[in-house]
Amino acid sequence: MEENRDAVKVELTKEDMNELESEFAKVEVYGARAPETLMEAHDTGVNFGNSSKGTQGKTPLPKN
């Protein structure tokens, strides 16, 4: 738990973020994140009339 707490002290530079983004872009992901029934159950946007269906939970990172 102390390691997790101390993680907030880490500061990443623009160069660090660019390197991370570059490496993440090389990762190929296959298959769904979860079974369809679980994805539907967790689409809380449906309850508010703004379903996130089709986004697969992806939110773009802020651009540097």
C-alpha positions in Angstrom: 0.0 0.0 0.0 2.9 2.4 0.7 4.2 1.8 -2.8 0.8 2.8 -4.2 0.6 5.8 -2.0 4.1 6.9 -3.0 3.2 6.6 -6.7 1.5 10.0 -6.6 4.9 11.5 -6.1 6.1 10.3 -9.6 6.4 13.2 -12.1 6.5 12.3 -15.8 8.1 14.7 -18.3 6.8 15.2 -21.8 9.6 12.9 -23.0 8.4 10.2 -20.6 4.8 10.5 -21.8 5.9 10.5 -25.4 7.9 7.3 -24.9 5.0 5.6 -23.0 2.6 6.6 -25.8 5.0 5.3 -28.4 5.4 2.0 -26.7 1.7 1.6 -25.9 0.9 2.1 -29.6 3.0 -1.0 -30.4 0.8 -3.3 -28.2 -1.8 -5.3 -30.1 -4.9 -6.2 -28.2 -7.1 -9.1 -29.2 -10.6 -10.0 -28.2 -13.1 -8.3 -26.0 -12.3 -6.9 -22.6 -15.1 -8.9 -21.0 -18.1 -11.0 -21.9 -20.8 -9.1 -23.7 -23.3 -9.6 -20.9 -20.9 -8.1 -18.4 -20.2 -5.2 -20.8 -23.9 -4.5 -21.1 -24.4 -4.7 -17.3 -21.6 -2.1 -16.8 -22.8 0.4 -19.4 -24.1 2.8 -16.9 -24.7 5.4 -19.6 -27.7 3.4 -20.7 -29.4 4.5 -17.4 -28.7 8.1 -18.2 -29.6 7.9 -21.9 -26.0 8.3 -23.2 -24.8 4.8 -23.7 -21.0 4.3 -24.2 -21.7 1.3 -26.5 -19.1 1.0 -29.1 -16.4 2.8 -27.3 -15.2 -0.3 -25.4 -14.4 1.9 -22.5 -11.6 3.8 -24.3 -11.0 7.3 -23.3 -8.2 9.2 -25.1 -5.3 10.4 -23.1 -4.7 14.1 -23.1 -2.3 15.2 -25.8 1.1 16.6 -24.7 
